[in-house]
Amino acid sequence: MTSEPSKHNLITSDRVNGTPVFDLTGERIGHVDNLSVDKTSGQVRYALLSFGGFLGIGERFHPLPWAVLTYDPDQAGYVVSLDKTQLQAAPSYTKTELEAFGAGDQSYREKLLDYYARYGAAPYW
């Protein structure tokens, strides 16, 4: 990934993957591992934040509603208004668990909204 700022608002998903995520103090708290896209509307619903674990062992993924991320060109990364402690308390999943949620599990979506609504996330369904 390049740190050169983009001259336009469109970006391919492979350039988003690996992009750092910072808290409001500028501390790097993780990176975007992947995106969750609604296959009907084409809208990005979640950025899957990866942090924790060591060499992939114990790694958990935190689906962040796309609306809670703001791109900061000065940091060449996304900023979220939650700190690391708040994110550690947020719903998180293993890779295997995330794959199971693709079937439209309503409780999964509601659990995420219950946590992130206080940070500006709104239901997309």
C-alpha positions as CSV (number, residue, x, y, z in Angstrom):
1,M,0.0,0.0,0.0
2,T,1.3,3.4,-0.8
3,S,1.1,6.4,1.5
4,E,0.6,8.8,-1.4
5,P,-2.8,10.5,-1.1
6,S,-5.4,9.6,-3.6
7,K,-6.5,12.3,-6.0
8,H,-10.1,11.0,-6.1
9,N,-12.7,9.5,-3.8
10,L,-12.9,6.0,-5.4
11,I,-10.5,3.3,-4.3
12,T,-10.3,-0.4,-5.0
13,S,-10.9,-2.7,-2.1
14,D,-7.4,-4.2,-2.3
15,R,-6.0,-0.8,-1.5
16,V,-8.3,-0.5,1.6
17,N,-7.2,-3.8,2.9
18,G,-4.2,-3.2,5.2
19,T,-5.0,0.5,5.7
20,P,-4.2,1.5,9.3
21,V,-6.9,2.5,11.7
22,F,-6.2,5.1,14.4
23,D,-8.0,6.3,17.4
24,L,-8.7,10.0,18.0
25,T,-5.3,10.5,19.7
26,G,-3.5,9.2,16.6
27,E,-2.5,5.9,18.1
28,R,-2.6,3.1,15.5
29,I,-5.0,0.4,16.9
30,G,-5.2,-2.0,14.0
31,H,-5.8,-2.3,10.3
32,V,-8.6,-3.0,7.8
33,D,-8.3,-6.7,7.0
34,N,-11.3,-6.9,4.7
35,L,-14.6,-5.3,3.8
36,S,-18.1,-6.7,4.1
37,V,-20.1,-5.6,1.1
38,D,-23.9,-6.0,0.7
39,K,-24.0,-8.0,-2.5
40,T,-27.4,-6.6,-3.5
41,S,-26.8,-2.9,-3.0
42,G,-23.1,-2.9,-3.5
43,Q,-22.6,-0.8,-0.3
44,V,-19.8,-1.4,2.1
45,R,-21.4,-2.3,5.4
46,Y,-18.4,-3.1,7.6
47,A,-14.7,-2.7,7.7
48,L,-13.2,-5.8,9.4
49,L,-10.7,-4.4,11.8
50,S,-7.9,-6.7,12.8
51,F,-5.9,-6.3,15.9
52,G,-4.6,-8.6,18.6
53,G,-3.2,-12.1,18.4
54,F,0.3,-13.0,17.3
55,L,1.1,-14.3,13.8
56,G,-2.6,-15.0,13.2
57,I,-3.0,-17.0,16.4
58,G,-5.8,-15.6,18.6
59,E,-6.6,-12.9,16.1
60,R,-10.1,-11.5,16.3
61,F,-11.9,-9.4,13.8
62,H,-14.1,-6.5,14.8
63,P,-16.7,-5.6,12.2
64,L,-16.8,-1.8,12.3
65,P,-19.8,-0.2,10.6
66,W,-18.4,1.8,7.7
67,A,-20.2,4.9,9.0
68,V,-18.0,5.1,12.1
69,L,-14.8,5.4,10.1
70,T,-13.4,8.7,8.7
71,Y,-10.5,8.7,6.2
72,D,-7.7,11.1,7.3
73,P,-5.3,11.8,4.3
74,D,-2.7,13.2,6.7
75,Q,-2.4,9.8,8.4
76,A,-3.1,7.8,5.2
77,G,-5.6,5.8,7.3
78,Y,-9.0,5.7,8.9
79,V,-9.9,7.3,12.2
80,V,-12.5,5.8,14.6
81,S,-13.9,7.6,17.6
82,L,-13.4,4.6,19.8
83,D,-10.2,3.8,21.8
84,K,-8.6,0.4,22.0
85,T,-10.4,-0.6,25.2
86,Q,-13.8,0.2,23.7
87,L,-13.0,-1.8,20.6
88,Q,-11.8,-4.7,22.7
89,A,-15.2,-4.7,24.4
90,A,-17.0,-4.6,21.0
91,P,-18.4,-7.7,19.3
92,S,-15.5,-9.6,17.7
93,Y,-15.3,-12.9,15.8
94,T,-12.9,-15.4,14.4
95,K,-12.5,-15.8,10.6
96,T,-14.7,-18.9,10.7
97,E,-17.4,-17.2,12.7
98,L,-17.5,-14.3,10.2
99,E,-17.9,-16.6,7.3
100,A,-21.0,-18.1,9.0
101,F,-22.7,-14.7,9.2
102,G,-23.0,-14.2,5.4
103,A,-26.3,-15.9,5.5
104,G,-28.0,-12.8,7.0
105,D,-28.0,-13.7,10.6
106,Q,-30.3,-11.0,12.1
107,S,-28.9,-11.4,15.7
108,Y,-25.4,-10.7,14.4
109,R,-26.5,-7.4,12.8
110,E,-28.5,-6.4,15.9
111,K,-25.6,-7.2,18.2
112,L,-23.3,-4.9,16.2
113,L,-25.9,-2.1,15.9
114,D,-26.6,-2.3,19.7
115,Y,-22.9,-1.7,20.4
116,Y,-22.1,0.9,17.7
117,A,-25.3,3.0,17.6
118,R,-23.8,5.2,20.4
119,Y,-20.9,6.0,18.0
120,G,-23.1,7.1,15.1
121,A,-23.9,3.8,13.3
122,A,-27.5,3.4,12.0
123,P,-29.2,0.2,10.7
124,Y,-28.8,-0.4,7.1
125,W,-31.6,-3.0,6.7
